[in-house]
């Protein structure tokens, strides 16, 4: 077995270790995973860093307004003294910032412990909550947010042995979770499929629909509760790129089903309905050949003779693990997770990479119509204040945020970003972006948190330093980072920027690219004094970043050159850094998915591999490319 199959984000597949912390855990210990609380209240489930820190966790994403308590019940076998441990962190401590904005309390039957959590340590750790007397029986346990500023809780331990300390090491912690949750080390059987697709963004969703309509039995795994990835209501990047181009005008028709046509007010960081989450879910669920597995994060791969035999997916709430077997696999994760775990050849820029988006929008409290349709977690209370004529929207000072009091930024004193043309339109747009020199996989929590610090710092400055927008408040802020770049898997062709500029033709051109060579770098106008903390980007422009389109990119960028049964679609396909610019927009990645679905059907029908589709059956692929997306195999 390939050793990479043992690399699992939460480490729940392991060899039992004698004398470990799990084995020595005292009888009567109570372990609670925050993501398993019966009622999560206003806390959000955040899974994006679980491969690094070991678990999904709950996030108090209240935009400066404390969120509703998360509540569950725990059963204690006996009365006695328990020491309490809470796994958390002070999320601004990596910058030595003051204030510990992520403060929260732990309530037992409505009574708070004396200790306040989220106030210590830059890293995830077990925060000692002291000891208390607990009576036997069922007790209500609550997470009580104090600030609304991104408090976070992973897990809670009640130990009847005051000397017991929960494990810190990743392997020991993984074993501890498995034992205390009563989970089996052996994944359950999730079935066998013709094509297993990991990642439910536009690319993965289009691949699933295309493959199923071409007769394949398909599994689609997505680690969030919605489909669409960056194009969902959680991230709110508008899917760009042109579809249905000649000479294959049906390529893109499935994307058109998934993504509505852009209206005059549609774009980035708009209301949730714009991104049509339900439309995507309904389309996928309507296909009888698709098994949709939401809330399942693929974090392990099993290999057999150099081929992928199965992926292991972990439920982001229950932590239960499932093995999904397949003949062929498609990596549509964006981060090339499946390919990386399988040992696929790949590349990842070490510096100068594009950052993660920081999309947010505002709400005018003085406008009852905006309040009526707002997505605020305190909507009921807000509506009451508006009816009473109270429309002033103060915002607390944020000494822990990025200090922008003496810095220019788009939206301040009529300064523009690259293209926006009004102060309010300059806030939370596509050019709010950070993490240019950070690892978009291992540092993603910090990248997202730096976006928070920039956004809260800007709003603090506008409201409290400049005295602007007295009736405006933060309306929505993404907490799932919208990544632009991470790993790219190598295929038989690595497409380059010069291929676009020189219109290099390929006989297997199969998906049209129309977006410019769009690379993002820190904006020099807004970067002075912010080395490593830049948060406004500039897109490449000029003749060197344009090409004659549509440019039909080759099929050979859509399968791995060294893992014979692995396809890929999305921003992790076989391109160099420059060529990533035009291929990464979502309508284009969706068309990649359509081609993958068709090619996978050829693999099953002709008993070949993805490379064989090019070498032996390219004419058949092109014939299938002339069919409407609604075409279904008998």
Secondary structure, 3 states (H helix, E strand, C coil): CCHHHHCCCCCCCCCCCCCCCCCCCCCCCEEEEHHHCCECCCCEEECCCHHHHCCCEEEEECCCCCCCCEEEEEEECCCEEEEEEEEECCCCHHHCCCCCCCCEEEEECCEECCCCECCCCCCCEEEEEEEEEECCEEEEEEEEECCCEEEEECEEEEECCCCCCCCCCHHHHHHHHHHHHCCCCCCEEEEEEEEEEECCEHHHHHHHHHHHHCCCCEEEEECCCCCEHHHCCCCCCCCCCCCCCCCCCCCCHHHHHHCCCCCCCCCCCCCHHHHCHHHHHHHHHCCCCEEEEECEEEEEEEEECCEEEEEEEEECCCCCEEEEEEEEEEECCCCCHHHHHHCCCEEECCCCCCCEECCEEEEECCCHHHHHCCCCCCHHHHHHHHHCCCCCCCCCCCCCCCCCCCCCCCCCCCCCCCCCCCCHHHCCCCCEEECCCCCCCCCHHHHHHHHHHHHHHHHHHHHHHCCCCCCEEEEEECCCCEECCCEEECCCCCECHHHHHCCCCCCCEEEEECCCCCCEEECHHHCCCCCCCCCEEEECCCHHHCCCCCEEEEHHHCECCCCCCEEECCCCCCECHHHHHHHCCHHHHHHHHHHHHHHHHHHHHHCCCHHHHHHHHHHHHHHHCCCCCCCCCC
